[in-house]
Amino acid sequence: MPPLDSETRRAISDQIRYYNELGIYDFYRQPVQAISMEPAVADKSVRATPSSMDSMKITSLSDPVAALRQIREDIGDCTRCRLHKQGRKQIVFGVGNPRADLMFIGEAPGADEDQKGEPFVGRAGQLLTNMIKAMGLSREEVYIANIIKCRPPGNRTPERDECETCSPFLMRQIETVAPKAIVALGAVAAKTLLAINAPMSELRGRWYDFRGTKLAVTYHPAFLLRDPRQKKETWKDLQMVMKDLGLTAPEKTPA
């Protein structure tokens, strides 16, 4: 086989980097078959080759429902980090519109989420649902996920290696949903996604470019339950997002 020219090498490197960002790391070389001048004959015994499987993965990206289902299957009953030994009941994947314009990303599942298998269903989740309604949207219109998909014991803050282990699946979720905007809820989500170690006061109030998608930072609903005084600041963050997405808050009905 002749050596590859620099342009071809660069194209292959770009393609591999793209696959890696989707969480695909295993590649296979398809054996080169001799070209026959005979007419092709249908063979029902022909099986899918690794290259055709890669094509199926690429095609599935155009169907976010199927792509998200594939990501969930790839996670399986995850044992990739210590959390599977520390009392988690189930994987908490993500929920919402697979084609959402807006995506919320929190920190980790809590006890209620671990029980139900759905992110943000406890008290903090109820507050997030109200925040979404205040933006003129419903929970079903957005997509909601967490940095990690297993509940840390005692709802402790996720460790760095746990976030790094789980983040490739989140990156694939983001790539699949392809939202116009992302809202990082809380310091853990913001610092993990942006790789910036800064206080919330410095992270909030501006847009960040996250892999070509706009990302804003605001307080986690659980924090707002502990300090309701910050709800006004959170609403400012959400209004910035609403303005960018062309959303209008619903009119309040008279009591």
HELIX and SHEET records of a PDB file:
HELIX    1   1 SER A    6  GLU A   21  1                                  16    
HELIX    2   2 PRO A   50  SER A   60  1                                  11    
HELIX    3   3 PRO A   64  ILE A   75  1                                  12    
HELIX    4   4 ARG A   82  LYS A   85  5                                   4    
HELIX    5   5 ALA A  111  LYS A  116  1                                   6    
HELIX    6   6 ARG A  123  ALA A  134  1                                  12    
HELIX    7   7 ARG A  139  GLU A  141  5                                   3    
HELIX    8   8 PRO A  153  ASN A  155  5                                   3    
HELIX    9   9 ARG A  160  VAL A  177  1                                  18    
HELIX   10  10 ALA A  187  LEU A  194  1                                   8    
HELIX   11  11 MET A  200  LEU A  203  1                                   4    
HELIX   12  12 PRO A  221  ARG A  226  1                                   6    
HELIX   13  13 PRO A  228  GLN A  230  5                                   3    
HELIX   14  14 LYS A  231  LEU A  245  1                                  15    
SHEET    1   A 6 GLY A  94  GLY A  96  0                                        
SHEET    2   A 6 TYR A 143  ASN A 146 -1                                        
SHEET    3   A 6 LEU A 102  GLY A 106  1                                        
SHEET    4   A 6 ALA A 181  LEU A 185  1                                        
SHEET    5   A 6 THR A 213  THR A 218  1                                        
SHEET    6   A 6 TYR A 208  PHE A 210 -1                                        
END                                                                             
